[in-house]
């Protein structure tokens, strides 16, 4: 689960929303880019943070088992 903009949703939904925003950005006029790219940046940041946390948990768990 991810939490973005105060809302929690599954990883698959996050990845789908990122794809949707990318498509919107490509199709948007320049005047529409700011809100789209702002949300996209926020979601990508949240995704990267989540992946880092998962990696840290996996690495710590691996070190504890050794």
Backbone as a ProteinNet text record, in pm:
[ID]
protein_1_A
[PRIMARY]
XXXXXXXXXXXXXXXXXXXXXXXXXXXXXXXXXXXXXXXXXXXXXXXXXXXXXXXXXXXXXXXXXX
[TERTIARY]
83.1	0	87.5	43.7	110.5	18.4	77.6	0.5	50.2	-38.9	-3.8	-120.3	-88.2	-187.8	-294.8	-249.5	-340.2	-429.7	-407	-490.7	-401.5	-445.5	-370.1	-431.1	-343.3	-390.5	-284.6	-324.8	-230.5	-125.9	-12.4	98	53.3	-30.1	-76.2	-151.4	-230.7	-303.7	-208.1	-104.4	-5.6	64.3	108.8	177.7	85.2	-41	-138.6	-160.6	-166.2	-184.8	-62	57.5	178.7	173.5	133.7	121.8	17.3	-92.9	-200.4	-152.4	-81.1	-29.7	73.4	156.4	253.1	179.9	75.6	-2.7	-70.1	-121.1	-185.1	-84.7	36.7	139.3	176.9	186.4	221.7	112.5	-12.7	-125.1	-163.7	-115	-159.2	-94.2	-165.2	-105.7	-9.3	83	185	123	12.8	-52.4	-109.3	-123.6	-178.9	-70.5	54.5	162.1	185.2	177.7	217.1	141.6	9.3	-57	-31.8	-24.1	0.3	139	239.9	376.7	400.1	329	339.7	290.7	175.1	123.2	212.4	259	347	475.2	533.7	656.8	632.2	520.6	487.2	469.5	398.2	375.3	504.5	588.6	716.9	803.3	803.5	878.4	828.6	697.6	639.7	676.5	674.3	708	854.4	943.8	1086.7	1109.2	1043.8	1056.7	1011.6	900.6	847.9	944.3	998.8	1092.9	1218.3	1267.2	1383.7	1355.1	1236.2	1198.7	1192.5	1136.1	1130	1269.7	1358.6	1495.9	1567.1	1549.2	1613.7	1565.6	1436.1	1381	1437.7	1444.8	1497.7	1645.4	1723	1865.6	1890.1	1814.8	1829.9	1790.4	1684.2	1640.9	1744.4	1809.7	1912.5	2034.1	2072.6	2187.6	2159.4	2035.9	2000	2006.2	1977.1	1975.8	2116.2	2214.6	2352.6	2424.5
-118.6	0	124.8	222.4	351.6	456.4	560.1	674.3	795.6	855.1	974.6	1071.4	1193.1	1299.5	1258	1190.9	1152.2	1034.1	965.3	852.3	730.4	617.1	493.4	412.2	351.7	267.4	164.1	50.4	-56.4	-11.8	-80.5	-51.1	-52.6	-149.2	-158.7	-33.4	21	144.5	261.4	265.7	372.2	366	247.7	233.3	267.8	230.1	264.2	414.5	479.7	625.6	695.4	643.9	701.5	689.5	572.8	555.6	650.6	664.2	753.2	898.4	941.8	1079.4	1101.3	1001	1013.3	1034	954.7	968.5	1105.9	1151	1282.3	1392.4	1380.6	1483.1	1490.7	1375.6	1373.7	1440	1417	1469.1	1612.8	1659.2	1789.4	1906.7	2017.6	2143.9	2192.1	2275.5	2324.9	2389.5	2457.4	2524.8	2425.3	2299.2	2196.5	2112.8	2136.5	2051.9	2062.9	2181.4	2200.8	2108.2	2104	2015	1866.6	1831.6	1691.3	1649.1	1728.5	1693.2	1701.8	1789.5	1800.3	1671.3	1623.2	1498.1	1380.9	1379.5	1272.6	1268.7	1383	1391	1338.6	1376.3	1332.2	1180.2	1125.5	980.9	903.3	952.6	885.5	891.1	1005.2	1017.3	914	902.6	805.6	663	634.9	500.8	468.5	561.6	541	520.2	599	584.5	446	401	268.7	157.9	167.8	67.3	65.6	182.5	190	121.9	146.1	83.5	-68.1	-116.1	-260.2	-319.4	-250.5	-298.2	-302.8	-201	-197.2	-312.6	-338.1	-449.2	-581.5	-597.5	-721.4	-739.1	-631.8	-641.6	-666.9	-601.6	-623.1	-765.7	-813.7	-951.4	-1051.8	-1023	-1111.6	-1113.2	-997.1	-988.7	-1059.9	-1053.2	-1119.4	-1271.4	-1320.6	-1464.6	-1521.5	-1437.8	-1487.4	-1519.4
0	0	0	-73.7	-79.9	-21.6	31.4	75.5	-1.5	-77.2	-154	-145.2	-119	-106.7	-4.6	104	210.3	179.3	67.7	28.1	11.5	67.8	50.7	-62.9	-142.7	-251	-284.8	-345.5	-378.7	-480.5	-478.5	-569.4	-714.6	-751.3	-890.1	-931.9	-840.4	-870.6	-887.8	-804.6	-814.9	-950.3	-987.7	-1115.7	-1232.4	-1221.3	-1324.7	-1333.5	-1218.6	-1217.2	-1275.8	-1248	-1306.1	-1458.2	-1508.6	-1654.2	-1712.6	-1643.3	-1688	-1694.4	-1591.7	-1590.5	-1699.8	-1727.6	-1837.7	-1969.7	-1992.9	-2115.5	-2120.8	-2008.2	-2003	-2034.7	-1981.1	-2003.8	-2151.3	-2215.4	-2358.5	-2441.7	-2404.3	-2482.1	-2443.8	-2329.4	-2276.8	-2349.6	-2344.3	-2389.9	-2282.6	-2323.5	-2231.1	-2106.7	-2123.1	-2010	-1908.1	-1944.6	-1855.3	-1786.6	-1820.1	-1769.2	-1619	-1564.2	-1424	-1328.2	-1327	-1230.9	-1259.1	-1386.1	-1422	-1375.5	-1409.3	-1373.4	-1222.8	-1155.8	-1011.1	-944.1	-986.4	-929.8	-968.1	-1092.1	-1139	-1054.8	-1032.9	-952.4	-810.8	-752	-617.1	-611.8	-708.2	-709.2	-734.2	-822.4	-847.1	-720.8	-653.5	-527.9	-425.9	-411.7	-318.1	-357.2	-486	-533.9	-503	-529.5	-502.4	-352.6	-270.3	-125.4	-81.7	-135	-101	-144	-263.3	-312.1	-225.3	-186.7	-97.1	36.1	90.4	217.3	203.3	93.7	69.6	57.3	-13.4	-29.4	105.2	186.2	317.8	404.6	403.3	481.3	431.1	300.8	242.5	277.6	271.4	301.5	450.3	535.1	679.4	713.3	655.9	679.8	633.2	523.1	468.4	560.7	614.5	705	837	886.3	1011.3	997.4	877	854.2	842.5	814.2	791.2	918.8
[MASK]
++++++++++++++++++++++++++++++++++++++++++++++++++++++++++++++++++

